[in-house]
Amino acid sequence: MVALSIEEIMKILPHRYPFLLVDKILECDDEKRIVGIKNVSMNEPQFQGHFPGMPVMPGVLQLEAMAQTAGVLLNRVGQKTGLIKPGAIPFFMSIDKAKFRKVVGPGDQMRIEVDITNLKTRTAKFNAKVFVGDALASEAEMMCMITDAKVN
């Protein structure tokens, strides 16, 4: 199992502040499973308006954190198998069965678990879950297209 620091994640993903939503990779098997961490801080810009007096991590950002974690995994799988070109950028195609079960807010640590369920040369499907502690906060089935676009 591989663990990755924020510096290593930034070499893989094109996202930067304020939209880089993965702080650390705890484990990655370079085949079909990855576990990432997003530390949720009151200093993040979305909490200025979502919602004043009751900060809530938007569901769409939870989904984006899942997708970014999957992007790290897909690039690692690509390096190992050659199925995906190095630095290729995956783009959302679909989000199905998204459920939000627990409010996530400042001070929480999101543990993001992603499992690839189907991988082809141009598409990938995966299941993703966000946990806060032992509680399931959100989950979704997602699909992305793998493009020839490159991270600079």
ZABATOR-450273 format. One record per atom (N, C-alpha, C): residue in three letters; z, x, y. Coordinates in pm, whole numbers, plus 50000, padded with zeros to 5 digits. Example, Ala and Ser with C-alpha at 12.3 -4.5 7.8 and 13.67 -1.06 7.14 Angstrom:
% residues 2
ALA507805131949431 ALA507805123049550 ALA507805132049670 SER507085128549775 SER507145136749894 SER507875129050003 
This chain:
% residues 152
MET500005008449881 MET500005000050000 MET500005008850125 VAL499205004850220 VAL499045012150344 VAL499795004850455 ALA500435012050545 ALA501025006550667 ALA500275012950785 LEU500105005250894 LEU499375010351009 LEU500165008251137 SER500115018051225 SER500755017151356 SER499835010051455 ILE500335007151572 ILE499525000851677 ILE498355009851716 GLU498555022851718 GLU497465032051752 GLU496335031151649 GLU496685030051522 GLU495675028851416 GLU494985015151422 ILE495735004751454 ILE495144991351468 ILE494124991451582 MET494454998051693 MET493564998451808 MET492285006251781 LYS492285014751680 LYS491065021651640 LYS490145012351561 ILE490705001651506 ILE489954992151423 ILE489504980051503 LEU490414974151581 LEU490124961851655 LEU489664964751797 PRO488744956651851 PRO488304958651989 PRO489264952452091 HIS490194944152049 HIS491084936952140 HIS492044946452211 ARG492394942752334 ARG493364950252413 ARG494244940152487 TYR495324945252547 TYR496244936852623 TYR495434928852725 PRO495724916352740 PRO496804908652680 PRO496404901352552 PHE495274905252491 PHE494784897552378 PHE494904904452244 LEU495494916252237 LEU495764922552109 LEU497044916252054 LEU496924909051943 LEU498034900951892 LEU498564905651757 VAL498364918451726 VAL498944924551606 VAL499594937551650 ASP500884938851624 ASP501624950851666 ASP501744961451558 LYS501724957051432 LYS501944966351322 LYS501424960051194 ILE500954968351103 ILE500614963850969 ILE501684969450876 LEU502384960450809 LEU503434964550715 LEU502864968850581 GLU501854961650535 GLU501234965050408 GLU499794960250405 CYS498964967950337 CYS497554964550321 CYS497094970750190 ASP496544962650102 ASP496094967949973 ASP494634972649977 ASP493974971350093 ASP492574975350111 ASP491634968050018 GLU492074956549966 GLU491234948649876 GLU491184933949916 LYS492364927549923 LYS492344913349956 LYS493584908350029 ARG494594916750050 ARG495844912050110 ARG496324921650218 ILE496884915550325 ILE497464923350434 ILE498644915650493 VAL499624922850544 VAL500774916850612 VAL500954924150744 GLY500884916450853 GLY501024922050986 GLY502194916051061 ILE502534922351172 ILE503644918051257 ILE503144916051400 LYS503584905251461 LYS503404902951605 LYS504774899951662 ASN505254908651750 ASN506524906451818 ASN506254897951942 VAL506874886651950 VAL506634877252060 VAL507634880152172 SER507114883052291 SER507944887052405 SER507754877552522 MET508824875052594 MET508774866552713 MET507854872252820 ASN507564885152814 ASN506704891652912 ASN505234888252896 GLU504854881152792 GLU503454877952768 GLU502974867152865 PRO501724868452912 PRO501244859553018 PRO501174844752982 GLN500984841252857 GLN500874826952822 GLN502144819152851 PHE503284825852854 PHE504544818752874 PHE504784814453018 GLN503964819353111 GLN504084814753250 GLN503724800053261 GLY502824795453177 GLY502394781553188 GLY502514773453061 HIS503004779552953 HIS503064772552823 HIS504444774352762 PHE505384767452793 PHE505554757852900 PHE506684762852989 PRO506604760753122 PRO507704765053209 PRO509024758653165 GLY510024766853147 GLY511334761953104 GLY511474760252954 MET510374760552881 MET510414759452735 MET509214767152677 PRO509294780652675 PRO508144788652631 PRO507834786552483 VAL506554783452456 VAL506074781152320 VAL504814789352299 MET504764796852190 MET503564804452155 MET502464794552118 PRO501344794252192 PRO500294784552163 PRO499744786252021 GLY499464774951957 GLY498914775251822 GLY497624783151814 VAL496794782151917 VAL495524789451915 VAL495764804551913 LEU496834809251975 LEU497144823551970 LEU497714827551834 GLN498414818451769 GLN498854821151632 GLN497644822551541 LEU496644813751559 LEU495414814651481 LEU494684827751510 GLU494644831551636 GLU493984844151674 GLU494704856151612 ALA496034855851609 ALA496774866751545 ALA496444867551396 MET496284855951331 MET495874855851191 MET494494862151176 ALA493564858351263 ALA492184863451255 ALA492134878451282 GLN492914883251379 GLN492934897551407 GLN493484905351289 THR494524900051226 THR495084906651108 THR494034907050998 ALA493314896150979 ALA492224895750881 ALA491144905950918 GLY490864907751047 GLY489864917451091 GLY490224931651051 VAL491504934951060 VAL491954948151015 VAL491664949650865 LEU492054939550788 LEU491824939950644 LEU490344941150611 LEU489494933150676 LEU488064933450647 LEU487474947350675 ASN487894953650783 ASN487394967150812 ASN487894977250709 ARG489114975650663 ARG489644984750559 ARG488894982650427 VAL488654970150391 VAL487884967050270 VAL486484972950281 GLY485884971350398 GLY484544976550420 GLY484454991550403 GLN485474998750451 GLN485505013250435 GLN485575017050287 LYS486345009450213 LYS486555012650071 LYS485335008949986 THR484724997450014 THR483654992349928 THR482264994949980 GLY482134997550110 GLY480814998950170 GLY480134985550196 LEU480824974550163 LEU480264961150180 LEU480134957450328 ILE481034962850408 ILE481044960050552 ILE480884973350625 LYS479994973650726 LYS479774985950801 LYS481014989550882 PRO481335002450893 PRO482505006650971 PRO482425001451114 GLY483534996051163 GLY483614991051300 GLY482974977551322 ALA482464971151216 ALA481854957851231 ALA482874947951285 ILE482404938651366 ILE483304928851428 ILE483114915351361 PRO484174909851301 PRO484074896151248 PRO484294885951358 PHE483524875051355 PHE483654864151450 PHE483974851251375 PHE484864842951433 PHE485214829951375 PHE483974821651344 MET483984815051230 MET482984804851199 MET483664791251184 SER484844791351119 SER485534778551100 SER487024780851079 ILE487774770451114 ILE489214769851090 ILE489464756251026 ASP490014756250907 ASP490304743850836 ASP491774743050799 LYS492254730950786 LYS493604728150739 LYS494674735650817 ALA494464737250948 ALA495474743751032 ALA496684734551046 LYS497844740251025 LYS499094732651038 LYS500104741251114 PHE500814734751203 PHE501844741451282 PHE503164734851248 ARG504054742151186 ARG505264736351126 ARG506544739951200 LYS506504750451280 LYS507714755151349 LYS507304760851483 VAL508084757951585 VAL507834763651717 VAL508104778651713 VAL507184786351770 VAL507344800751781 VAL507504803851929 GLY508494812051961 GLY508764815252101 GLY509214829552121 PRO509504833052246 PRO509954846452278 PRO511164850552194 GLY511144862952148 GLY512214868152063 GLY511904866851915 ASP510914858351881 ASP510544856951740 ASP509634868351698 GLN509674871151570 GLN508744880651510 GLN507874873051411 MET506584872851438 MET505644866051348 MET505234875851237 ARG505464871851113 ARG504974879550998 ARG503704872450950 ILE502584879150962 ILE501284873150936 ILE500784877950800 GLU500584868450709 GLU500114871850574 GLU498714866050556 VAL497774874650517 VAL496374870550500 VAL495904874750361 ASP495234865450295 ASP494624868050165 ASP493154864150170 ILE492264873450139 ILE490834870250131 ILE490604862050005 THR489884850850019 THR489574842449904 THR488114843649863 ASN487234848049955 ASN485824849649923 ASN485234859550022 LEU484554869749970 LEU483964880050057 LEU482534882550014 LYS481624881150112 LYS480214884250092 LYS479804894250200 THR478564898550199 THR478144908750295 THR478194903850440 ARG478004890850462 ARG477974885650599 ARG479084875650631 THR479844871350533 THR480914861650558 THR482154864950477 ALA483264860050528 ALA484544861450456 ALA485354848750478 LYS486024844350373 LYS486964833250382 LYS488344838750350 PHE489344833250419 PHE490704837950393 PHE491724827150424 ASN492844828150357 ASN494014819750385 ASN494994828250464 ALA495594822150565 ALA496534829450649 ALA497764821050677 LYS498904827850684 LYS500174821250714 LYS500964829750811 VAL501704823050898 VAL502634829650988 VAL504034825050950 PHE504924834650929 PHE506324831850902 PHE507164837251016 VAL508224830251049 VAL509274835351137 VAL510524835451050 GLY510994847351019 GLY512044848450917 GLY511454843550785 ASP512174834750718 ASP511684829050592 ASP510954815750612 ALA510894810950735 ALA510304797850763 ALA508804798950791 LEU508024790550725 LEU506594789650751 LEU506394783050886 ALA505744790250978 ALA505524784951114 ALA504144778751128 SER503124785151070 SER501764779851078 SER500924785450964 GLU499824778350938 GLU498924782750831 GLU497544776950855 ALA496534783450796 ALA495164778550808 ALA494274785350706 GLU493164778550677 GLU492064784550602 GLU491004787850705 MET490464799950700 MET489504804350801 MET488284810650737 MET487214810850815 MET485994817550772 MET485434824950892 CYS484894836650868 CYS484274844350976 CYS482944849950930 MET482094852751028 MET480864859950999 MET481104874451037 ILE480504883250959 ILE480664897450985 ILE479374902151052 THR479514906851175 THR478344910251256 THR478054925151251 ASP476914928951304 ASP476564942951317 ASP477084948951446 ALA477714940351529 ALA478294945351654 ALA479344955851620 LYS479484965651705 LYS480394976651678 LYS481454977651786 VAL482624982551745 VAL483694985651838 VAL483344999251899 ASN483375000252032 ASN483075013052097 ASN484265022052102 
